Amino acid sequence: MTHEKTAATDPPLILIAEDNERNTRLLTEMLTANGYRVCTADDGPRALAAARSLQPHLILMDLQLPKLDGVTITRSLKAASETAHIPIIAVTAQAMNEHRTSMLDAGCWCYITKPVSYRPLLEAVAGALRDSGVPA
Ligand code: MN
């Protein structure tokens, strides 16, 4: 895939909200290999705080996070003017159809299923960034 960057623009920053270390490492590798910058949060309150303070261009949101679930976090972010514009991609376990629907209702741009594979992840990320006007 082509991934052109202008020297004047930093690569998009992606917040990975995920409590499983192995998944975080995998997602980090896939995204940084494609030139994205990443930051991480391993529970719900940290994800909320990171989204507010770091203003990432995109969030990958695990559905099940300690202390606050992904739907609750997404609703909070979408309800606040300083974070409402940030596209959120839900990352869900295979068997959780009703949760996926509530993630989309809460304002997620799309969802991808675990185990996350390379091409669907990158296509979703590129699509969400393009849709929100972030230069690739
Ligand atoms: Mn989890």
Backbone and ligand atoms as CSV (ligand in chain L), in Angstrom:
chain,resi,resn,atom,element,x,y,z
A,1,MET,N,N,0.847,-1.196,0.000
A,1,MET,CA,C,0.000,0.000,0.000
A,1,MET,C,C,0.876,1.237,0.000
A,2,THR,N,N,0.423,2.270,-0.610
A,2,THR,CA,C,1.198,3.515,-0.618
A,2,THR,C,C,0.890,4.312,0.636
A,3,HIS,N,N,1.897,4.969,1.113
A,3,HIS,CA,C,1.690,5.740,2.329
A,3,HIS,C,C,2.606,6.953,2.282
A,4,GLU,N,N,2.168,7.970,1.612
A,4,GLU,CA,C,3.004,9.154,1.430
A,4,GLU,C,C,2.825,10.111,2.591
A,5,LYS,N,N,3.937,10.666,3.005
A,5,LYS,CA,C,3.896,11.645,4.078
A,5,LYS,C,C,4.605,12.910,3.621
A,6,THR,N,N,4.101,14.016,4.032
A,6,THR,CA,C,4.817,15.248,3.770
A,6,THR,C,C,5.733,15.523,4.947
A,7,ALA,N,N,6.885,16.108,4.663
A,7,ALA,CA,C,7.864,16.344,5.712
A,7,ALA,C,C,7.326,17.292,6.781
A,8,ALA,N,N,6.421,18.154,6.394
A,8,ALA,CA,C,5.921,19.158,7.332
A,8,ALA,C,C,4.878,18.593,8.295
A,9,THR,N,N,4.364,17.401,7.988
A,9,THR,CA,C,3.263,16.864,8.786
A,9,THR,C,C,3.713,15.628,9.552
A,10,ASP,N,N,3.483,15.609,10.853
A,10,ASP,CA,C,3.752,14.408,11.630
A,10,ASP,C,C,2.784,13.310,11.209
A,11,PRO,N,N,3.218,12.059,11.250
A,11,PRO,CA,C,2.288,10.967,10.957
A,11,PRO,C,C,1.132,10.981,11.965
A,12,PRO,N,N,-0.036,10.496,11.573
A,12,PRO,CA,C,-1.171,10.471,12.484
A,12,PRO,C,C,-0.847,9.706,13.770
A,13,LEU,N,N,-1.386,10.206,14.881
A,13,LEU,CA,C,-1.208,9.577,16.188
A,13,LEU,C,C,-2.439,8.737,16.512
A,14,ILE,N,N,-2.213,7.466,16.830
A,14,ILE,CA,C,-3.312,6.537,17.109
A,14,ILE,C,C,-3.220,6.053,18.553
A,15,LEU,N,N,-4.311,6.232,19.282
A,15,LEU,CA,C,-4.385,5.727,20.653
A,15,LEU,C,C,-4.910,4.293,20.639
A,16,ILE,N,N,-4.134,3.383,21.198
A,16,ILE,CA,C,-4.546,1.990,21.346
A,16,ILE,C,C,-5.055,1.810,22.771
A,17,ALA,N,N,-6.370,1.628,22.928
A,17,ALA,CA,C,-6.966,1.367,24.235
A,17,ALA,C,C,-7.199,-0.134,24.334
A,18,GLU,N,N,-6.332,-0.810,25.027
A,18,GLU,CA,C,-6.329,-2.287,25.051
A,18,GLU,C,C,-5.635,-2.749,26.319
A,19,ASP,N,N,-6.268,-3.693,27.031
A,19,ASP,CA,C,-5.692,-4.149,28.295
A,19,ASP,C,C,-4.849,-5.413,28.145
A,20,ASN,N,N,-4.931,-6.066,26.987
A,20,ASN,CA,C,-4.126,-7.270,26.785
A,20,ASN,C,C,-2.785,-6.880,26.158
A,21,GLU,N,N,-1.714,-7.170,26.907
A,21,GLU,CA,C,-0.379,-6.719,26.490
A,21,GLU,C,C,0.029,-7.236,25.124
A,22,ARG,N,N,-0.317,-8.494,24.876
A,22,ARG,CA,C,0.069,-9.096,23.604
A,22,ARG,C,C,-0.646,-8.399,22.440
A,23,ASN,N,N,-1.946,-8.131,22.617
A,23,ASN,CA,C,-2.686,-7.418,21.579
A,23,ASN,C,C,-2.132,-6.020,21.360
A,24,THR,N,N,-1.799,-5.353,22.463
A,24,THR,CA,C,-1.234,-4.012,22.347
A,24,THR,C,C,0.048,-4.029,21.541
A,25,ARG,N,N,0.871,-5.049,21.821
A,25,ARG,CA,C,2.156,-5.147,21.116
A,25,ARG,C,C,1.934,-5.429,19.625
A,26,LEU,N,N,1.009,-6.320,19.324
A,26,LEU,CA,C,0.702,-6.636,17.924
A,26,LEU,C,C,0.196,-5.406,17.166
A,27,LEU,N,N,-0.769,-4.723,17.773
A,27,LEU,CA,C,-1.338,-3.535,17.125
A,27,LEU,C,C,-0.271,-2.472,16.938
A,28,THR,N,N,0.579,-2.305,17.962
A,28,THR,CA,C,1.657,-1.326,17.867
A,28,THR,C,C,2.582,-1.651,16.698
A,29,GLU,N,N,2.930,-2.933,16.570
A,29,GLU,CA,C,3.828,-3.333,15.477
A,29,GLU,C,C,3.195,-3.076,14.115
A,30,MET,N,N,1.924,-3.456,13.975
A,30,MET,CA,C,1.254,-3.274,12.678
A,30,MET,C,C,1.169,-1.798,12.304
A,31,LEU,N,N,0.888,-0.969,13.282
A,31,LEU,CA,C,0.674,0.451,12.980
A,31,LEU,C,C,1.982,1.197,12.767
A,32,THR,N,N,2.976,0.934,13.628
A,32,THR,CA,C,4.245,1.645,13.466
A,32,THR,C,C,4.955,1.190,12.192
A,33,ALA,N,N,4.755,-0.086,11.799
A,33,ALA,CA,C,5.345,-0.563,10.540
A,33,ALA,C,C,4.805,0.212,9.352
A,34,ASN,N,N,3.635,0.812,9.518
A,34,ASN,CA,C,3.040,1.604,8.452
A,34,ASN,C,C,3.190,3.106,8.676
A,35,GLY,N,N,4.061,3.466,9.579
A,35,GLY,CA,C,4.413,4.875,9.719
A,35,GLY,C,C,3.561,5.652,10.697
A,36,TYR,N,N,2.572,5.016,11.320
A,36,TYR,CA,C,1.746,5.724,12.293
A,36,TYR,C,C,2.479,5.863,13.617
A,37,ARG,N,N,2.151,6.904,14.341
A,37,ARG,CA,C,2.615,7.019,15.724
A,37,ARG,C,C,1.536,6.406,16.616
A,38,VAL,N,N,1.951,5.804,17.737
A,38,VAL,CA,C,0.962,5.217,18.634
A,38,VAL,C,C,1.194,5.674,20.076
A,39,CYS,N,N,0.102,5.696,20.838
A,39,CYS,CA,C,0.170,5.814,22.281
A,39,CYS,C,C,-0.795,4.766,22.824
A,40,THR,N,N,-0.651,4.392,24.080
A,40,THR,CA,C,-1.436,3.277,24.585
A,40,THR,C,C,-2.077,3.613,25.935
A,41,ALA,N,N,-3.188,2.929,26.217
A,41,ALA,CA,C,-3.844,3.015,27.522
A,41,ALA,C,C,-4.387,1.632,27.838
A,42,ASP,N,N,-4.218,1.169,29.085
A,42,ASP,CA,C,-4.584,-0.219,29.400
A,42,ASP,C,C,-5.798,-0.350,30.306
A,43,ASP,N,N,-6.482,0.753,30.588
A,43,ASP,CA,C,-7.799,0.629,31.220
A,43,ASP,C,C,-8.683,1.812,30.791
A,44,GLY,N,N,-9.951,1.748,31.205
A,44,GLY,CA,C,-10.900,2.736,30.738
A,44,GLY,C,C,-10.569,4.175,31.124
A,45,PRO,N,N,-10.338,4.440,32.403
A,45,PRO,CA,C,-10.021,5.816,32.803
A,45,PRO,C,C,-8.759,6.358,32.113
A,46,ARG,N,N,-7.749,5.491,31.930
A,46,ARG,CA,C,-6.532,5.944,31.237
A,46,ARG,C,C,-6.817,6.239,29.766
A,47,ALA,N,N,-7.704,5.454,29.170
A,47,ALA,CA,C,-8.064,5.710,27.769
A,47,ALA,C,C,-8.751,7.064,27.632
A,48,LEU,N,N,-9.684,7.348,28.534
A,48,LEU,CA,C,-10.369,8.646,28.523
A,48,LEU,C,C,-9.377,9.789,28.698
A,49,ALA,N,N,-8.494,9.644,29.682
A,49,ALA,CA,C,-7.533,10.704,29.969
A,49,ALA,C,C,-6.582,10.913,28.797
A,50,ALA,N,N,-6.125,9.813,28.187
A,50,ALA,CA,C,-5.192,9.925,27.062
A,50,ALA,C,C,-5.865,10.584,25.863
A,51,ALA,N,N,-7.115,10.230,25.615
A,51,ALA,CA,C,-7.827,10.836,24.486
A,51,ALA,C,C,-7.954,12.343,24.687
A,52,ARG,N,N,-8.259,12.745,25.905
A,52,ARG,CA,C,-8.431,14.174,26.182
A,52,ARG,C,C,-7.118,14.924,26.110
A,53,SER,N,N,-6.066,14.369,26.700
A,53,SER,CA,C,-4.822,15.133,26.810
A,53,SER,C,C,-3.967,15.033,25.550
A,54,LEU,N,N,-3.982,13.882,24.874
A,54,LEU,CA,C,-3.087,13.698,23.720
A,54,LEU,C,C,-3.753,14.037,22.394
A,55,GLN,N,N,-5.099,14.107,22.386
A,55,GLN,CA,C,-5.824,14.429,21.155
A,55,GLN,C,C,-5.343,13.593,19.967
A,56,PRO,N,N,-5.430,12.261,20.070
A,56,PRO,CA,C,-5.005,11.417,18.948
A,56,PRO,C,C,-5.911,11.649,17.729
A,57,HIS,N,N,-5.388,11.272,16.551
A,57,HIS,CA,C,-6.180,11.397,15.331
A,57,HIS,C,C,-7.212,10.282,15.219
A,58,LEU,N,N,-6.982,9.190,15.972
A,58,LEU,CA,C,-7.842,8.011,15.874
A,58,LEU,C,C,-7.666,7.187,17.145
A,59,ILE,N,N,-8.722,6.459,17.530
A,59,ILE,CA,C,-8.632,5.558,18.680
A,59,ILE,C,C,-9.042,4.150,18.260
A,60,LEU,N,N,-8.222,3.167,18.623
A,60,LEU,CA,C,-8.618,1.762,18.530
A,60,LEU,C,C,-9.109,1.365,19.910
A,61,MET,N,N,-10.391,1.027,20.012
A,61,MET,CA,C,-11.029,0.836,21.313
A,61,MET,C,C,-11.405,-0.616,21.548
A,62,ASP,N,N,-10.681,-1.272,22.437
A,62,ASP,CA,C,-11.079,-2.607,22.873
A,62,ASP,C,C,-12.430,-2.495,23.569
A,63,LEU,N,N,-13.287,-3.476,23.289
A,63,LEU,CA,C,-14.616,-3.444,23.899
A,63,LEU,C,C,-14.564,-3.632,25.405
A,64,GLN,N,N,-13.737,-4.558,25.839
A,64,GLN,CA,C,-13.696,-4.899,27.257
A,64,GLN,C,C,-12.408,-4.401,27.881
A,65,LEU,N,N,-12.535,-3.314,28.609
A,65,LEU,CA,C,-11.404,-2.718,29.309
A,65,LEU,C,C,-11.725,-2.692,30.796
A,66,PRO,N,N,-10.715,-2.798,31.660
A,66,PRO,CA,C,-10.968,-2.702,33.092
A,66,PRO,C,C,-11.563,-1.335,33.471
A,67,LYS,N,N,-12.452,-1.330,34.418
A,67,LYS,CA,C,-13.014,-0.142,35.083
A,67,LYS,C,C,-14.083,0.594,34.279
A,68,LEU,N,N,-13.861,0.779,32.977
A,68,LEU,CA,C,-14.874,1.388,32.125
A,68,LEU,C,C,-14.872,0.621,30.811
A,69,ASP,N,N,-16.058,0.229,30.323
A,69,ASP,CA,C,-16.080,-0.515,29.063
A,69,ASP,C,C,-16.019,0.438,27.870
A,70,GLY,N,N,-15.732,-0.148,26.712
A,70,GLY,CA,C,-15.538,0.649,25.502
A,70,GLY,C,C,-16.744,1.476,25.092
A,71,VAL,N,N,-17.946,0.939,25.304
A,71,VAL,CA,C,-19.153,1.693,24.932
A,71,VAL,C,C,-19.280,2.948,25.795
A,72,THR,N,N,-19.057,2.789,27.098
A,72,THR,CA,C,-19.143,3.935,28.014
A,72,THR,C,C,-18.102,4.998,27.652
A,73,ILE,N,N,-16.876,4.549,27.374
A,73,ILE,CA,C,-15.821,5.493,27.004
A,73,ILE,C,C,-16.173,6.216,25.711
A,74,THR,N,N,-16.654,5.449,24.738
A,74,THR,CA,C,-17.005,6.051,23.449
A,74,THR,C,C,-18.101,7.100,23.622
A,75,ARG,N,N,-19.120,6.775,24.404
A,75,ARG,CA,C,-20.199,7.754,24.635
A,75,ARG,C,C,-19.652,9.028,25.270
A,76,SER,N,N,-18.768,8.867,26.260
A,76,SER,CA,C,-18.189,10.042,26.925
A,76,SER,C,C,-17.397,10.889,25.947
A,77,LEU,N,N,-16.601,10.240,25.111
A,77,LEU,CA,C,-15.764,10.987,24.159
A,77,LEU,C,C,-16.625,11.688,23.119
A,78,LYS,N,N,-17.671,11.010,22.661
A,78,LYS,CA,C,-18.539,11.606,21.638
A,78,LYS,C,C,-19.391,12.727,22.206
A,79,ALA,N,N,-19.593,12.729,23.524
A,79,ALA,CA,C,-20.427,13.761,24.150
A,79,ALA,C,C,-19.641,15.024,24.483
A,80,ALA,N,N,-18.309,14.972,24.400
A,80,ALA,CA,C,-17.478,16.116,24.765
A,80,ALA,C,C,-16.928,16.794,23.515
A,81,SER,N,N,-17.048,18.118,23.446
A,81,SER,CA,C,-16.692,18.814,22.212
A,81,SER,C,C,-15.221,18.648,21.856
A,82,GLU,N,N,-14.344,18.503,22.860
A,82,GLU,CA,C,-12.913,18.427,22.531
A,82,GLU,C,C,-12.491,17.052,22.015
A,83,THR,N,N,-13.368,16.042,22.140
A,83,THR,CA,C,-13.005,14.702,21.662
A,83,THR,C,C,-14.026,14.107,20.690
A,84,ALA,N,N,-15.139,14.802,20.469
A,84,ALA,CA,C,-16.217,14.242,19.640
A,84,ALA,C,C,-15.772,13.948,18.209
A,85,HIS,N,N,-14.783,14.691,17.720
A,85,HIS,CA,C,-14.359,14.559,16.314
A,85,HIS,C,C,-13.422,13.367,16.086
A,86,ILE,N,N,-12.897,12.779,17.157
A,86,ILE,CA,C,-11.894,11.719,17.000
A,86,ILE,C,C,-12.583,10.421,16.571
A,87,PRO,N,N,-12.222,9.877,15.402
A,87,PRO,CA,C,-12.864,8.615,14.995
A,87,PRO,C,C,-12.413,7.466,15.886
A,88,ILE,N,N,-13.352,6.572,16.186
A,88,ILE,CA,C,-13.082,5.429,17.058
A,88,ILE,C,C,-13.402,4.143,16.306
A,89,ILE,N,N,-12.429,3.255,16.269
A,89,ILE,CA,C,-12.643,1.931,15.706
A,89,ILE,C,C,-12.743,0.945,16.856
A,90,ALA,N,N,-13.897,0.285,16.978
A,90,ALA,CA,C,-14.080,-0.711,18.030
A,90,ALA,C,C,-13.355,-1.991,17.650
A,91,VAL,N,N,-12.708,-2.595,18.636
A,91,VAL,CA,C,-12.042,-3.880,18.435
A,91,VAL,C,C,-12.757,-4.883,19.324
A,92,THR,N,N,-13.458,-5.828,18.693
A,92,THR,CA,C,-14.361,-6.694,19.447
A,92,THR,C,C,-14.011,-8.160,19.290
A,93,ALA,N,N,-14.359,-8.928,20.301
A,93,ALA,CA,C,-14.243,-10.379,20.205
A,93,ALA,C,C,-15.297,-10.889,19.231
A,94,GLN,N,N,-14.982,-12.021,18.630
A,94,GLN,CA,C,-15.801,-12.577,17.557
A,94,GLN,C,C,-17.285,-12.727,17.917
A,95,ALA,N,N,-17.575,-13.169,19.132
A,95,ALA,CA,C,-18.918,-13.661,19.448
A,95,ALA,C,C,-19.876,-12.619,20.032
A,96,MET,N,N,-19.553,-11.354,19.912
A,96,MET,CA,C,-20.308,-10.360,20.684
A,96,MET,C,C,-21.128,-9.413,19.809
A,97,ASN,N,N,-22.081,-9.986,19.083
A,97,ASN,CA,C,-22.844,-9.191,18.120
A,97,ASN,C,C,-23.581,-8.007,18.730
A,98,GLU,N,N,-24.253,-8.230,19.871
A,98,GLU,CA,C,-25.054,-7.147,20.442
A,98,GLU,C,C,-24.163,-6.007,20.931
A,99,HIS,N,N,-22.949,-6.372,21.368
A,99,HIS,CA,C,-22.024,-5.340,21.807
A,99,HIS,C,C,-21.523,-4.505,20.630
A,100,ARG,N,N,-21.320,-5.176,19.492
A,100,ARG,CA,C,-20.901,-4.444,18.298
A,100,ARG,C,C,-21.930,-3.403,17.916
A,101,THR,N,N,-23.210,-3.802,17.965
A,101,THR,CA,C,-24.264,-2.867,17.627
A,101,THR,C,C,-24.251,-1.674,18.558
A,102,SER,N,N,-24.040,-1.919,19.852
A,102,SER,CA,C,-24.046,-0.779,20.771
A,102,SER,C,C,-22.803,0.085,20.587
A,103,MET,N,N,-21.683,-0.506,20.149
A,103,MET,CA,C,-20.514,0.305,19.837
A,103,MET,C,C,-20.808,1.247,18.679
A,104,LEU,N,N,-21.479,0.737,17.646
A,104,LEU,CA,C,-21.803,1.592,16.499
A,104,LEU,C,C,-22.812,2.652,16.899
A,105,ASP,N,N,-23.815,2.267,17.714
A,105,ASP,CA,C,-24.793,3.241,18.207
A,105,ASP,C,C,-24.119,4.329,19.032
A,106,ALA,N,N,-23.077,3.959,19.759
A,106,ALA,CA,C,-22.389,4.931,20.612
A,106,ALA,C,C,-21.541,5.907,19.798
A,107,GLY,N,N,-21.324,5.591,18.515
A,107,GLY,CA,C,-20.607,6.533,17.665
A,107,GLY,C,C,-19.297,6.029,17.085
A,108,CYS,N,N,-19.042,4.721,17.194
A,108,CYS,CA,C,-17.827,4.194,16.569
A,108,CYS,C,C,-17.938,4.248,15.048
A,109,TRP,N,N,-16.798,4.487,14.405
A,109,TRP,CA,C,-16.770,4.604,12.934
A,109,TRP,C,C,-17.008,3.246,12.293
A,110,CYS,N,N,-16.421,2.215,12.880
A,110,CYS,CA,C,-16.613,0.839,12.417
A,110,CYS,C,C,-16.096,-0.079,13.510
A,111,TYR,N,N,-16.187,-1.376,13.291
A,111,TYR,CA,C,-15.544,-2.299,14.228
A,111,TYR,C,C,-14.715,-3.300,13.449
A,112,ILE,N,N,-13.682,-3.808,14.094
A,112,ILE,CA,C,-12.938,-4.934,13.553
A,112,ILE,C,C,-12.924,-6.006,14.628
A,113,THR,N,N,-12.764,-7.256,14.192
A,113,THR,CA,C,-12.870,-8.362,15.138
A,113,THR,C,C,-11.500,-8.948,15.460
A,114,LYS,N,N,-11.404,-9.441,16.688
A,114,LYS,CA,C,-10.215,-10.162,17.120
A,114,LYS,C,C,-10.335,-11.627,16.700
A,115,PRO,N,N,-9.255,-12.295,16.360
A,115,PRO,CA,C,-7.902,-11.736,16.311
A,115,PRO,C,C,-7.743,-10.761,15.139
A,116,VAL,N,N,-7.115,-9.642,15.398
A,116,VAL,CA,C,-7.001,-8.590,14.392
A,116,VAL,C,C,-6.012,-9.014,13.317
A,117,SER,N,N,-6.432,-8.944,12.072
A,117,SER,CA,C,-5.469,-9.203,10.998
A,117,SER,C,C,-5.070,-7.905,10.308
A,118,TYR,N,N,-3.927,-7.995,9.688
A,118,TYR,CA,C,-3.201,-6.839,9.202
A,118,TYR,C,C,-4.023,-5.990,8.225
A,119,ARG,N,N,-4.512,-6.614,7.168
A,119,ARG,CA,C,-5.148,-5.833,6.115
A,119,ARG,C,C,-6.449,-5.162,6.563
A,120,PRO,N,N,-7.372,-5.893,7.222
A,120,PRO,CA,C,-8.594,-5.220,7.706
A,120,PRO,C,C,-8.288,-4.073,8.667
A,121,LEU,N,N,-7.282,-4.249,9.517
A,121,LEU,CA,C,-6.913,-3.181,10.446
A,121,LEU,C,C,-6.466,-1.943,9.683
A,122,LEU,N,N,-5.527,-2.136,8.753
A,122,LEU,CA,C,-4.978,-0.977,8.050
A,122,LEU,C,C,-6.009,-0.315,7.150
A,123,GLU,N,N,-6.895,-1.119,6.571
A,123,GLU,CA,C,-7.947,-0.537,5.735
A,123,GLU,C,C,-8.909,0.287,6.581
A,124,ALA,N,N,-9.267,-0.219,7.760
A,124,ALA,CA,C,-10.167,0.522,8.646
A,124,ALA,C,C,-9.513,1.808,9.126
A,125,VAL,N,N,-8.240,1.722,9.502
A,125,VAL,CA,C,-7.522,2.903,9.991
A,125,VAL,C,C,-7.433,3.969,8.899
A,126,ALA,N,N,-7.022,3.534,7.704
A,126,ALA,CA,C,-6.895,4.489,6.597
A,126,ALA,C,C,-8.251,5.107,6.268
A,127,GLY,N,N,-9.305,4.287,6.268
A,127,GLY,CA,C,-10.636,4.782,5.955
A,127,GLY,C,C,-11.140,5.794,6.975
A,128,ALA,N,N,-10.939,5.480,8.241
A,128,ALA,CA,C,-11.415,6.379,9.301
A,128,ALA,C,C,-10.637,7.697,9.277
A,129,LEU,N,N,-9.333,7.629,9.024
A,129,LEU,CA,C,-8.535,8.857,8.962
A,129,LEU,C,C,-8.947,9.698,7.768
A,130,ARG,N,N,-9.104,9.053,6.624
A,130,ARG,CA,C,-9.524,9.763,5.421
A,130,ARG,C,C,-10.876,10.433,5.645
A,131,ASP,N,N,-11.804,9.700,6.243
A,131,ASP,CA,C,-13.153,10.200,6.476
A,131,ASP,C,C,-13.161,11.400,7.425
A,132,SER,N,N,-12.193,11.450,8.329
A,132,SER,CA,C,-12.168,12.564,9.278
A,132,SER,C,C,-11.209,13.668,8.825
A,133,GLY,N,N,-10.694,13.532,7.593
A,133,GLY,CA,C,-9.930,14.622,7.017
A,133,GLY,C,C,-8.468,14.664,7.399
A,134,VAL,N,N,-7.937,13.573,7.974
A,134,VAL,CA,C,-6.520,13.532,8.320
A,134,VAL,C,C,-5.735,13.109,7.085
A,135,PRO,N,N,-4.729,13.895,6.685
A,135,PRO,CA,C,-3.942,13.496,5.517
A,135,PRO,C,C,-3.154,12.216,5.783
A,136,ALA,N,N,-3.174,11.302,4.816
A,136,ALA,CA,C,-2.480,10.016,4.994
A,136,ALA,C,C,-0.984,10.157,4.778
L,1,MN,MN,MN,-9.870,-6.303,26.829
